[in-house]
Amino acid sequence: MASESLPVRLPMTLQQFLDYTGWEGSASQDRMTVALEHFQNTVPLGYLGQPVKDPVTPEGRSLGPTPWSVPKSSRTDRRPSGPHPRLVASRAHDRTTINLCLLMQTIDFSHPVSVWLIPKGTLLKAFHTASDPVGRPGCFFTLQQTSSGSLAIPRDQMAARVYEATCSFVALASIVADAYVDWAMNRGVSPQYQHGGGRQLYIWRPELRLRSVPTSDAARLGSAACGFQFSMKEGIARG
């Protein structure tokens, strides 16, 4: 249940978000503000405010909250981190972890966070499981040259699929943080600690802005995409 004294009300200012979550560390507040404002201006607040349920293992055992879960119980009750954390069970007075918390935790705020203009015709990439022939995209994409090993994604999600921008739009650009993947995805597999470090682009409602490109077309269009990527990184990025 969310705290009675500090209910979840969106939109939040950065200070309200920090107070609610007990976020710790030396992350740049300017970078966090860019991300927080983009999420709250782009993604429906009803979705951002939805509680995140604690998942279960394939055997049906409750995992409890992710070790990096925010909000924390208190500023003195630190969630463990690293590849082999001890589990910390939820408590009745814990504040609710919402989707906005998870989105903010995908970002490594020790690196710049910017809003990029993605020109029409840009080629981006996403990774899917090999068993998904359609390649249904989520909201996270990356650049053509980015490897799967730097995106903190599940080990079975290594089949790349290319997408072309059907219009010009803006996306939140950041560097991927380390994560316990599959902790909150409820796919029936055990969580894995994966490293980030690669470039990610968050695109809300990608089906309105991107189209899947067949492999043959992707090879033909590849040289044009490299030009777009250079202009995004050097000339159009801001924040």
C-alpha positions in Angstrom: 0.0 0.0 0.0 1.2 3.5 -0.7 2.0 5.7 2.3 -1.0 7.5 3.7 1.1 10.6 4.4 2.6 10.7 0.9 0.2 9.2 -1.7 1.2 8.7 -5.3 0.1 11.8 -7.2 1.4 12.5 -10.7 2.9 14.5 -12.1 5.7 14.8 -9.6 8.5 17.3 -9.3 12.0 15.8 -9.0 12.1 16.7 -5.3 8.7 14.9 -4.8 10.0 11.9 -6.7 13.2 11.8 -4.6 11.2 12.2 -1.4 8.8 9.5 -2.4 11.3 6.9 -3.5 14.2 7.6 -1.1 16.4 7.6 -4.1 20.1 7.5 -3.1 23.3 8.2 -4.8 25.0 11.1 -6.6 22.9 11.1 -9.8 22.8 14.5 -11.5 19.5 16.2 -10.7 19.6 17.9 -14.1 19.7 14.6 -15.9 17.1 13.1 -13.7 14.8 16.1 -14.4 15.2 15.6 -18.2 14.0 12.0 -17.8 11.3 12.6 -15.3 9.8 15.4 -17.4 9.9 13.4 -20.6 8.2 10.4 -19.1 5.5 12.5 -17.5 4.9 14.6 -20.6 4.9 11.7 -23.0 3.5 8.6 -21.2 0.0 8.6 -19.8 0.0 9.4 -16.1 -2.4 6.5 -15.4 0.2 4.0 -16.7 3.1 5.7 -14.9 1.1 5.5 -11.6 0.2 1.8 -11.9 1.6 -0.4 -9.1 4.2 -3.0 -10.0 3.4 -6.4 -8.5 6.0 -8.6 -7.0 6.7 -11.5 -9.4 7.0 -15.2 -8.7 9.6 -17.8 -9.7 8.7 -20.6 -12.2 8.1 -22.8 -9.2 5.5 -20.3 -7.8 7.7 -18.8 -5.0 7.3 -15.1 -4.4 10.4 -13.2 -5.2 9.5 -10.1 -3.3 10.5 -6.7 -4.6 13.6 -6.3 -6.8 16.7 -5.6 -4.7 16.9 -2.2 -6.4 13.2 -1.5 -5.8 12.3 2.1 -5.1 10.6 3.3 -3.0 12.7 1.8 -0.2 11.2 1.1 3.2 13.2 3.9 4.7 16.4 5.8 4.2 18.2 3.5 6.7 16.8 0.2 5.1 19.0 -0.1 2.1 18.1 -2.4 -0.7 21.0 -4.7 -1.5 22.6 -4.6 -4.9 25.1 -6.5 -7.0 24.7 -9.9 -8.8 24.0 -11.9 -5.7 21.6 -9.9 -3.5 19.8 -11.0 -0.4 16.0 -10.8 -0.8 14.1 -8.2 1.1 10.5 -8.9 1.6 7.8 -6.2 1.2 6.3 -4.8 4.3 2.9 -3.4 5.0 4.2 0.2 5.4 6.3 0.1 2.2 5.4 2.7 -0.4 4.1 1.4 -3.7 6.6 0.8 -6.5 5.0 2.2 -9.7 5.9 2.0 -13.4 7.5 5.5 -13.2 10.0 4.1 -10.7 10.9 1.3 -13.0 11.4 3.6 -16.0 13.7 5.9 -14.0 15.7 2.9 -12.9 16.5 1.8 -16.4 18.8 4.8 -16.8 22.4 5.2 -15.7 22.4 8.8 -14.6 26.2 9.0 -14.4 25.9 9.7 -18.2 24.1 12.5 -20.1 20.3 12.2 -20.6 18.9 14.0 -23.7 15.8 14.3 -25.8 16.7 13.4 -29.4 15.0 14.3 -32.6 14.7 11.1 -34.6 14.3 12.0 -38.3 12.0 10.1 -40.6 13.9 7.2 -42.3 16.2 6.6 -39.3 16.9 2.9 -38.7 16.8 1.6 -35.1 17.1 -1.8 -33.6 15.4 -3.9 -30.9 16.1 -7.4 -29.6 13.4 -10.1 -29.2 13.3 -13.8 -28.4 14.0 -16.2 -31.3 10.5 -17.7 -30.7 8.8 -14.4 -31.5 8.6 -14.4 -35.3 6.7 -11.1 -35.3 9.2 -9.3 -33.1 6.6 -7.3 -31.1 8.4 -4.2 -30.0 8.5 -2.8 -26.5 9.3 0.9 -25.9 13.1 0.6 -25.8 15.2 0.7 -28.9 18.8 1.2 -29.7 21.2 2.3 -32.5 22.3 -0.1 -35.3 25.8 -0.6 -33.9 24.8 -1.4 -30.3 25.4 -4.9 -29.1 22.9 -6.9 -27.1 25.4 -7.4 -24.3 25.3 -3.8 -23.3 21.5 -3.4 -23.0 20.7 -5.4 -19.8 18.2 -7.6 -21.5 17.4 -11.3 -20.9 19.8 -13.9 -22.3 17.1 -15.4 -24.5 16.3 -12.0 -26.1 19.1 -11.8 -28.6 17.3 -11.9 -32.0 17.7 -8.4 -33.6 15.0 -6.7 -35.6 15.4 -3.4 -37.5 12.8 -0.7 -37.5 12.5 2.4 -39.7 11.0 5.7 -38.5 7.9 6.5 -40.5 7.9 10.1 -39.3 10.1 12.5 -37.3 9.6 12.4 -33.6 11.5 12.8 -30.3 12.8 10.1 -28.0 14.5 10.0 -24.6 18.2 9.0 -25.1 20.2 7.6 -22.2 22.7 4.9 -21.2 21.3 1.6 -19.9 21.8 0.9 -16.2 22.6 -2.6 -14.8 19.4 -4.4 -14.0 17.8 -7.6 -12.7 16.0 -8.5 -15.9 12.8 -10.5 -15.7 12.2 -9.5 -12.1 9.0 -7.6 -12.9 8.2 -9.1 -16.3 6.3 -12.2 -15.1 7.5 -14.4 -18.0 7.9 -17.4 -15.7 11.7 -17.4 -15.8 14.1 -16.6 -13.0 15.7 -13.1 -12.8 19.1 -12.5 -14.2 21.6 -9.8 -13.3 22.7 -8.1 -16.6 25.0 -5.2 -17.3 24.1 -2.1 -19.2 26.4 0.6 -20.7 24.8 0.8 -24.2 22.7 3.5 -25.8 18.9 3.2 -25.4 16.0 5.2 -26.8 12.6 5.2 -25.1 9.8 5.6 -27.6 6.2 5.6 -26.3 3.7 4.0 -28.7 6.4 2.9 -31.2 3.7 1.3 -33.5 2.7 4.9 -34.4 6.3 5.9 -35.4 8.2 2.8 -36.5 7.7 0.0 -39.0 9.5 -3.3 -39.0 12.0 -3.6 -41.9 12.7 -6.9 -43.6 16.4 -8.0 -43.4 17.0 -7.4 -47.1 15.7 -3.8 -46.9 17.6 -3.2 -43.7 20.9 -3.9 -45.5 20.0 -1.6 -48.3 19.0 1.2 -46.0 21.9 0.8 -43.6 24.2 3.5 -45.0 21.5 6.1 -44.7 20.8 5.2 -41.1 24.4 5.8 -40.2 24.2 9.4 -41.4 21.0 10.0 -39.3 22.7 8.6 -36.2 25.7 10.9 -36.6 23.4 13.9 -36.9 21.4 12.9 -33.8 24.5 12.5 -31.7 26.4 15.6 -32.8 23.8 18.1 -33.9 20.3 17.5 -32.7 20.6 16.1 -29.2 19.8 18.5 -26.4 19.3 18.4 -22.6 
